[in-house]
C-alpha cells in the first residue's frame, strides 16, 4: 500500500471513530444532555417573535407565568404590554391564558388596570371564538357524513327548536335541512369588542366580587344553589351569579348564552344576514341587539357602545391567535 493510500485510510477511520464518539459518547459516559428553559417573560419580554407552544390551559404551562407571578404587578404589566403591542401591530397573539384575574388588580392605576384586564381577556376571548368555529366545522361535517350522534349532540347543546320532540333516528331530508339551517345561525362567533365591552361592564374591569371569587365576568345567573355566588345585598334571592373554574369557562358560557337564548334571536338573525352577504360583523352594530341583556333595556345598548368607543375596543376585532 502506498503512503498516500495509507493516509487516506487512516483519515477515514478517524472520521468514522469521531462519528461514533459523537453519537454514543454521551450515552456511554452518561454525560447529561443540555436542558433549555424557555422563560418567555423572564428572559425576553420585548421579543414578540418568540415561539410559544400550543396549550389549552394557561395554568398548566410551566414555561410562562407561575402562580405567584399572577400577583406580581411588574411582571403582569410587562406581559400586558407585550400582548397589546402585538394586537396594535397586527402581530398574532400568544396563546397565554390566565386562569383568573389577579387578586390585586384594584391596586393598579386606572389606565394600567384597564390595560392588564384587556390583555388578559383578549387571548381568552379569541380562544372562545376559535372553539366555536371548531364546533361549526364539526357540525357541518356531521351533516355531510350523516353523523346522527353529532347532529343530536349539537341540536341539544344549541337548543334547536322542539329538540325533545325530534326523533333523530328517522330524520327526513326536510328535517335535516331545517336543523342544519338553525345550527348555522347559532354556532358562530361573537365580535371581540362585544366580549371585551360586556366583560368590562359586568365585572368592573375584573375587580367585582363575582369576578374575583368565581371567575364570573358576564353576570350570568343560575338557579342552582351550589353553582353560584349570592349577591351580598340580597342573600335571600332565589338566584345566584354563576361561577366558573376558569376565565375561559366563563367566556365559553357567555358565548353559548348569546348563541342560544331566545332573548338574542334578533342578534343571531342580524349576524347570519351579514355573514351570508360577506359583510363585516362589528361589535358596534351587534350591540344594538343586547337590550334584553340587562333590566335597563336600550340604555344597556348605549352603555356597551360607549364602552367600545371610549376604550377603542374595535381595534381588537381582527386580532388573531398564533397558529401552530
ROROLO-422606 format. One record per residue (C-alpha): x, y, z; chain; residue number from 0. Coordinates in pm, whole numbers. Each point is the difference from the previous one (the first is absolute). Example, Ala and Ser with C-alpha at 12.3 -4.5 7.8 and 13.67 -1.06 7.14 Angstrom:
[[1230 -450 780] "A" 0]
[[137 344 -66] "A" 1]
# end
This chain:
[[0 0 0] "A" 0]
[[137 341 -91] "A" 1]
[[58 266 265] "A" 2]
[[-275 215 -149] "A" 3]
[[-256 -283 8] "A" 4]
[[99 -76 360] "A" 5]
[[-66 359 103] "A" 6]
[[-339 -5 -174] "A" 7]
[[-107 -317 183] "A" 8]
[[123 137 335] "A" 9]
[[-186 326 -57] "A" 10]
[[-321 -189 -80] "A" 11]
[[32 -213 315] "A" 12]
[[46 312 215] "A" 13]
[[-314 157 -152] "A" 14]
[[-205 -316 68] "A" 15]
[[135 -18 357] "A" 16]
[[-90 363 71] "A" 17]
[[-345 -59 -146] "A" 18]
[[-73 -286 240] "A" 19]
[[149 187 296] "A" 20]
[[-232 291 -75] "A" 21]
[[-312 -218 4] "A" 22]
[[89 -258 260] "A" 23]
[[234 192 225] "A" 24]
[[-256 191 209] "A" 25]
[[-203 -314 58] "A" 26]
[[306 -220 73] "A" 27]
[[161 244 247] "A" 28]
[[-344 115 128] "A" 29]
[[58 361 -91] "A" 30]
[[-327 189 66] "A" 31]
[[-174 160 -295] "A" 32]
[[-34 379 18] "A" 33]
[[-336 129 126] "A" 34]
[[-157 321 -127] "A" 35]
[[-260 208 181] "A" 36]
[[-213 226 -217] "A" 37]
[[-93 274 248] "A" 38]
[[-191 222 -237] "A" 39]
[[-67 278 245] "A" 40]
[[303 -22 224] "A" 41]
[[266 -17 -269] "A" 42]
[[-131 205 -291] "A" 43]
[[-324 182 64] "A" 44]
[[51 232 -296] "A" 45]
[[53 -272 -260] "A" 46]
[[-338 -47 -166] "A" 47]
[[132 -264 -241] "A" 48]
[[75 -262 268] "A" 49]
[[-141 -340 -95] "A" 50]
[[-267 -106 250] "A" 51]
[[-134 -351 43] "A" 52]
[[-369 -63 -53] "A" 53]
[[-183 -54 327] "A" 54]
[[-368 -37 83] "A" 55]
[[33 118 358] "A" 56]
[[231 283 96] "A" 57]
[[44 -113 362] "A" 58]
[[140 -339 -110] "A" 59]
[[290 173 -172] "A" 60]
[[317 20 208] "A" 61]
[[182 198 -267] "A" 62]
[[-205 317 46] "A" 63]
[[-112 162 324] "A" 64]
[[0 -194 324] "A" 65]
[[-294 37 239] "A" 66]
[[188 243 224] "A" 67]
[[77 223 -300] "A" 68]
[[-370 63 -68] "A" 69]
[[15 243 290] "A" 70]
[[336 154 -99] "A" 71]
[[-107 341 -132] "A" 72]
[[327 62 -185] "A" 73]
[[-4 -335 -184] "A" 74]
[[-372 18 -84] "A" 75]
[[39 359 -124] "A" 76]
[[286 -99 -228] "A" 77]
[[-201 -298 -125] "A" 78]
[[-303 218 -77] "A" 79]
[[220 241 -198] "A" 80]
[[122 -294 -210] "A" 81]
[[-355 -118 -77] "A" 82]
[[-139 345 -84] "A" 83]
[[307 90 -205] "A" 84]
[[-55 -313 -209] "A" 85]
[[-366 86 -50] "A" 86]
[[68 360 -101] "A" 87]
[[264 -109 -251] "A" 88]
[[-207 -282 -153] "A" 89]
[[231 -263 148] "A" 90]
[[-163 -328 102] "A" 91]
[[-84 -30 369] "A" 92]
[[182 -264 209] "A" 93]
[[-220 -277 140] "A" 94]
[[50 107 360] "A" 95]
[[-316 -42 207] "A" 96]
[[-28 129 356] "A" 97]
[[-214 -237 212] "A" 98]
[[-131 292 207] "A" 99]
[[23 378 39] "A" 100]
[[287 108 231] "A" 101]
[[-132 58 351] "A" 102]
[[184 332 21] "A" 103]
[[-138 148 -322] "A" 104]
[[-173 279 196] "A" 105]
[[343 119 117] "A" 106]
[[106 95 -354] "A" 107]
[[-34 357 -121] "A" 108]
[[-316 31 -209] "A" 109]
[[168 5 -343] "A" 110]
[[229 -292 90] "A" 111]
[[-297 -189 145] "A" 112]
[[-185 40 -329] "A" 113]
[[301 -116 -200] "A" 114]
[[57 -305 218] "A" 115]
[[-365 -108 -9] "A" 116]
[[-24 47 -377] "A" 117]
[[324 -194 -56] "A" 118]
[[-122 -286 219] "A" 119]
[[-340 -25 -171] "A" 120]
[[112 44 -361] "A" 121]
[[169 -341 -54] "A" 122]
[[-275 -172 200] "A" 123]
[[-274 163 -210] "A" 124]
[[184 -97 -318] "A" 125]
[[27 -359 125] "A" 126]
[[-371 -5 82] "A" 127]
[[-88 103 -355] "A" 128]
[[251 -249 -139] "A" 129]
[[-173 -283 187] "A" 130]
[[-336 106 -144] "A" 131]
[[140 -8 -354] "A" 132]
[[141 -347 67] "A" 133]
[[-347 -112 107] "A" 134]
[[-151 161 -310] "A" 135]
[[232 -201 -224] "A" 136]
[[-68 -326 186] "A" 137]
[[-374 67 -28] "A" 138]
[[16 55 -377] "A" 139]
[[202 -322 -41] "A" 140]
[[-262 -184 207] "A" 141]
[[-269 90 -253] "A" 142]
[[225 -88 -293] "A" 143]
[[74 -344 147] "A" 144]
[[-349 -51 145] "A" 145]
[[142 -33 351] "A" 146]
[[-328 -10 195] "A" 147]
[[177 -19 337] "A" 148]
[[181 330 -61] "A" 149]
[[-312 162 -147] "A" 150]
[[-195 -92 312] "A" 151]
[[282 124 224] "A" 152]
[[12 344 -161] "A" 153]
[[-378 22 -18] "A" 154]
[[-20 -53 374] "A" 155]
[[288 233 89] "A" 156]
[[-128 283 -220] "A" 157]
[[-365 -53 94] "A" 158]
[[-143 -70 -342] "A" 159]
[[-372 73 -15] "A" 160]
[[-213 -289 133] "A" 161]
[[315 -201 67] "A" 162]
[[-170 -240 241] "A" 163]
[[-266 -90 -255] "A" 164]
[[243 -84 -281] "A" 165]
[[54 -366 -83] "A" 166]
[[363 11 -112] "A" 167]
[[2 -365 -105] "A" 168]
[[-241 73 -286] "A" 169]
[[72 351 -124] "A" 170]
[[-121 80 -349] "A" 171]
[[174 235 -242] "A" 172]
[[-216 300 88] "A" 173]
[[61 -43 373] "A" 174]
[[374 -33 -57] "A" 175]
[[4 321 -202] "A" 176]
[[-206 188 262] "A" 177]
[[228 -110 285] "A" 178]
[[314 86 -197] "A" 179]
[[-127 349 -85] "A" 180]
[[-76 69 365] "A" 181]
[[340 -125 114] "A" 182]
[[179 208 -264] "A" 183]
[[-180 301 143] "A" 184]
[[95 -85 358] "A" 185]
[[352 -142 -15] "A" 186]
[[209 304 -84] "A" 187]
[[231 257 159] "A" 188]
[[-70 313 203] "A" 189]
[[189 322 -89] "A" 190]
[[304 36 226] "A" 191]
[[-87 361 88] "A" 192]
[[-338 -118 133] "A" 193]
[[162 -268 217] "A" 194]
[[250 249 141] "A" 195]
[[-258 276 54] "A" 196]
[[-251 -221 181] "A" 197]
[[264 -164 218] "A" 198]
[[122 348 101] "A" 199]
[[-351 120 84] "A" 200]
[[-112 -313 182] "A" 201]
[[323 -57 197] "A" 202]
[[119 356 63] "A" 203]
[[328 -58 -184] "A" 204]
[[38 -331 186] "A" 205]
[[-25 153 348] "A" 206]
[[-353 -112 91] "A" 207]
[[-58 -255 275] "A" 208]
[[-154 -241 -250] "A" 209]
[[301 24 -233] "A" 210]
[[249 -37 283] "A" 211]
[[-172 -287 182] "A" 212]
[[-158 -189 -288] "A" 213]
[[156 107 -332] "A" 214]
[[-343 143 -85] "A" 215]
[[61 264 -266] "A" 216]
[[-345 41 -155] "A" 217]
[[-248 -4 288] "A" 218]
[[-174 -318 -113] "A" 219]
[[-264 -126 242] "A" 220]
[[-59 -353 123] "A" 221]
[[-281 -148 208] "A" 222]
[[217 -281 136] "A" 223]
[[98 77 359] "A" 224]
[[335 -178 -25] "A" 225]
[[97 152 -335] "A" 226]
[[33 370 75] "A" 227]
[[61 293 235] "A" 228]
[[-284 177 177] "A" 229]
[[-12 380 -23] "A" 230]
[[95 145 341] "A" 231]
[[-282 251 -18] "A" 232]
[[-254 -278 -62] "A" 233]
[[111 -322 170] "A" 234]
[[-357 -134 -9] "A" 235]
[[-23 30 -380] "A" 236]
[[-114 -312 -185] "A" 237]
[[289 44 -245] "A" 238]
[[379 27 15] "A" 239]
[[266 133 -234] "A" 240]
[[144 -306 -170] "A" 241]
[[364 -77 81] "A" 242]
[[257 -176 -217] "A" 243]
[[321 -200 39] "A" 244]
[[189 231 -237] "A" 245]
[[-37 318 -201] "A" 246]
[[-19 -204 -320] "A" 247]
[[-297 -193 140] "A" 248]
[[-171 332 73] "A" 249]
[[59 126 -355] "A" 250]
[[-120 -329 -153] "A" 251]
[[-320 8 206] "A" 252]
[[-66 363 -98] "A" 253]
[[46 -72 -372] "A" 254]
[[-231 -301 26] "A" 255]
[[-259 218 175] "A" 256]
[[-4 256 -282] "A" 257]
[[-12 -282 -253] "A" 258]
[[-296 -182 155] "A" 259]
[[-220 221 220] "A" 260]
[[-328 115 -161] "A" 261]
[[71 356 118] "A" 262]
[[280 29 -258] "A" 263]
[[-182 -146 -298] "A" 264]
[[13 335 -182] "A" 265]
[[376 18 59] "A" 266]
[[45 -339 -166] "A" 267]
[[-230 96 -290] "A" 268]
[[203 315 -60] "A" 269]
[[327 -193 20] "A" 270]
[[-103 -267 -252] "A" 271]
[[-129 263 -244] "A" 272]
[[331 186 17] "A" 273]
[[192 -327 -21] "A" 274]
[[-190 -118 -307] "A" 275]
[[61 332 -178] "A" 276]
[[373 -14 81] "A" 277]
[[-15 315 212] "A" 278]
[[201 73 313] "A" 279]
[[-182 -72 324] "A" 280]
[[106 281 234] "A" 281]
[[-50 27 371] "A" 282]
[[-151 346 -30] "A" 283]
[[-276 -127 -232] "A" 284]
[[-55 -324 192] "A" 285]
[[-43 193 325] "A" 286]
[[-336 128 -130] "A" 287]
[[-150 -339 87] "A" 288]
[[109 -19 365] "A" 289]
[[-290 197 149] "A" 290]
[[-128 -311 180] "A" 291]
[[334 -75 168] "A" 292]
[[-76 238 288] "A" 293]
[[-308 146 165] "A" 294]
[[88 351 -122] "A" 295]
[[-84 -107 -355] "A" 296]
[[123 226 -280] "A" 297]
[[209 200 248] "A" 298]
[[214 -312 23] "A" 299]
[[53 9 -377] "A" 300]
[[120 360 31] "A" 301]
[[227 -101 288] "A" 302]
[[164 -279 -202] "A" 303]
[[50 225 -301] "A" 304]
[[156 272 216] "A" 305]
[[235 -254 156] "A" 306]
[[111 -115 -345] "A" 307]
[[52 355 -123] "A" 308]
[[167 150 310] "A" 309]
[[248 -287 34] "A" 310]
[[52 -49 -374] "A" 311]
[[-87 -369 26] "A" 312]
[[-87 -30 -370] "A" 313]
[[372 -12 -81] "A" 314]
[[12 -350 151] "A" 315]
[[-268 -149 -227] "A" 316]
[[254 -125 -255] "A" 317]
[[246 -137 255] "A" 318]
[[114 -360 -46] "A" 319]
[[162 -266 214] "A" 320]
[[333 -150 -103] "A" 321]
[[-58 -295 -236] "A" 322]
[[209 -315 50] "A" 323]
# end
